[in-house]
Amino acid sequence: MILEVAILDVRLGLEHEFEHAFESAQKIIASMPGYISHQLKGCLEVPNRYLLLVNWETLEDHTVGFRESEEYQQWRAMLHHFYDPFPTVEHYTAV
């Protein structure tokens, strides 16, 4: 299992809109092959910062299966305009 970790800095004042958009967008990622689960967490210290954690069966399920899909284009259209700066995404595995 691979854990995708993304720190999402949302443009100030758009937090509520982002959360609403994410409610719809999460259905997209949850429908993808290799998807296991996800969590979106809000930061207590920085109110416009979120942590997205997604568990995938393999790295390729995320980097190829999801990111090269038509569904990713929908995800991007729904969420990417909220980010400033664009998030860094990293992948982790159990040690």
N, C-alpha and C positions, 0 to 999 in steps of 0.2 A: 504494500500500500504506500502511496505517495501523498504527502500533505502539501498542498499549494497554499502559500501564505502571501497575502497582498495587503499592504497598508494603503488605505484609500483616504486621501485628503480631499474632502468635498469643498467646493467653493462656499465661502461663508454666506450664510443666509439661505442656502439651498438644502440644508440637512433634511428637512421634512419632505421636500420634493424627492430627494434621493431615496429616502426610506420607502416612500410610496412606489417609486419606480422599481426599486429592488424587489418589492413584494411580487410584482408581476414578472420581473426578469428571472427570479430564482427558479421559476417553473421551467425555464429554458435549460439552465444548467442541470437541473435535476433529471431532465429527460435524456441526457446524453449517455451513450455507451461508456462504461467504465466509471461512471459517477457512483460514489458511495454515500457521501453526506456532505453537508456544509453548515457553517455558522457565520453569522455576521454579528460582530461585537462593536459597541460604541465605546469610545475612549472617555474615561472620566475626566482626565486632565485637559484634553483638547477636544471640545465638543463637536468639531467638524471632522474628526478623524475616526475612521472605522478600520476594523481588522476583519478581513475575509479569509476564512479557513475552509478549504475544500479538500476532501479526501477522494482520491482517484485510485483505481486499481493499478494503473501504470502511468509513468510520466507521459507516454505517447497518447494516452487517452485525453490528457489535457492539451499538450502542445501540438498534436496533430489532429486527433479526433474532434476536439472542441474548437480549437483556434482556426482550423481550416474548414470549418463547417458553415453552411448557410445560417444555422442557428446563431453562430457567433456574430454574424453581421447584425442580427436583430438585437442581441445582447449589447453589442457595441453602440448601436443607435439609441438604445434605451438608457445607457449608463455612462458612457465615456465622456460626454459633455459636462458631467458634474465634477470631474477630477482636475485639480490643479495643485501640484504638478501631476503628470501621469504616473500611476503607481508602478513601483518596482515589484515584480512577482518572483518569488523564490520557491524552490521545491525541497522538501525534507523527507527523510526516511528514518525509520527507527534504527537506533544503534545499540 
